[in-house]
Amino acid sequence: MNIEQRAAGLRQEILASDLRERVCFDFQKALPQLRGTSLYKLFSRMPKGRLMHAHIEATFDAHYALSLAFGCPEVYVFLKPETDGYRYLQLAHKAWFSGPVPEGWTPLPEAMAADPLLKEKIFAAVTSNIENIDADIWPKFEAIFDRYKAINNYKPFFVKLYTRVFTQMAEEGLLGVDFRYISQDQFDADGRQLERDEYVDLVKQIESEVQKTYPYFKVRLIYCYYKGVPAETVPDRLEYARHLVEKYPGTVIAYDMVGEEDCGKDLGYYAQVLKDAPVPIIMHAGESIDPENRNVEYAMDLGISRVGHGMNLYNFPTQVQRAKEKHLMLEVCPLSNQLLGYVPDLRKHPAAGYIKNGLNVTINSDDCAIFDTAYITDDLLAAYLCWDLSMADIKRCLLNSLEGDPALIALFESQWAAFENSL
């Protein structure tokens, strides 16, 4: 029995079971059962290519991150109503505060002793699920990043978190990752603020350590800024991106702008300042189902080679053909799209049509720490179960992520052959 027959038979078993509706409408909730299936085990063993779309500050193992916080006596939790500066249930290491710990912050061990359910409450506050989807989903989603930031940016935790992340990614079958990142206010155990470039230095140091075991595993960074800022502030960010690309060739590879697509300023507003950018542009665009959202079109007019999401491309038939002709890479994130309310039924995700139409699609996880999902396996499985894809389609999406890297393509093909022969 070849891999197509084996996987198709296992898929049919799942879709004929009582899991079918949950798989389509709440994949995240189906995962505990799915992880015990033979199909999940098959996908877990599969070579994975490169993860092309992930935000580094939302990609760590959430359970491990919280275990570091819960085990540290110098971590505090904010237990007052939200203010302009702090979020309810936000965590922070003491070194984050420039002086005395402000009012409203309680030592985490003390808070846990007072509330036996606090661990569960914090985990719920720093992850997201279908129940969070409403008109305020994006403000709630962005608040999660705030709750983590003073843990994620504490250097001793950061080193432990991302050594684990890079190692686990390699163990999951990934050959590398392209992380989006925004300049972080990282700080050391003595409260010293790290210089901006030290962030990249630290990532490279962790990568080097992991490469002792997985020498092929490569981390690349895409420097980001927020949509919604005044256009006149962007040139300074582009100039810093140029500095990074020149200082860290092959590590910092491009510039992007992030944030909710359906509010604030669209890419047309930034077109003039971005068209002469001194660095490659890889742009979030079309994370929307709104037919009036033209960010994908604006992004393509900039001549970019990759689009993050591209969900609503189908609203512009001439742009679909243009994307195909230009071999535009679409960094698709199925579970993120469902958990942010764009695609209630995964069977209706437009990427299924993009793949069948021969567009250059990669499959990614976006913010797996917040969604409590795997780095890429869960999204691949969701696509296979819900989009009527073949295993050849899945393999093509994985190969798409390795374009331009013959050595990694050869390694992947060797791994895939061994994978098939092991069935």
Secondary structure, 3 states (H helix, E strand, C coil): CCHHHHHHHHHHHHHCCCCHHHHHHCHHHHHHHHCCCHHHHHHHHCCCEEEEEEEHHHCCCHHHHHHHHHCCCCEEEECCCCCCCCCCCCEEEHHHCCCCCCCCEEEHHHHHHHCCCHHHHHHHHCCCCHHHCCCCHHHHHHHHHHHHHHHHCEHHHHHHHHHHHHHHHHHCCEEEEEEEEECCCCECCCCCECCHHHHHHHHHHHHHHHCCCCCCCEEEEEEEEECCCCHHHHHHHHHHHHHHHHHCCCCEEEEEEECCCCCCCCHHHHHHHHHCCCCCECEEECCCCCCCCCHHHHHHHCCCCEEEECHHHHHCHHHHHHHHHHCCEEEECHHHHHHCCCCCCHHHCCHHHHHHCCCEEEECCECHHHHCCCCCHHHHHHHHHHCCCCHHHHHHHHHHCCCCCHHHHHHHHHHHHHHHHCC
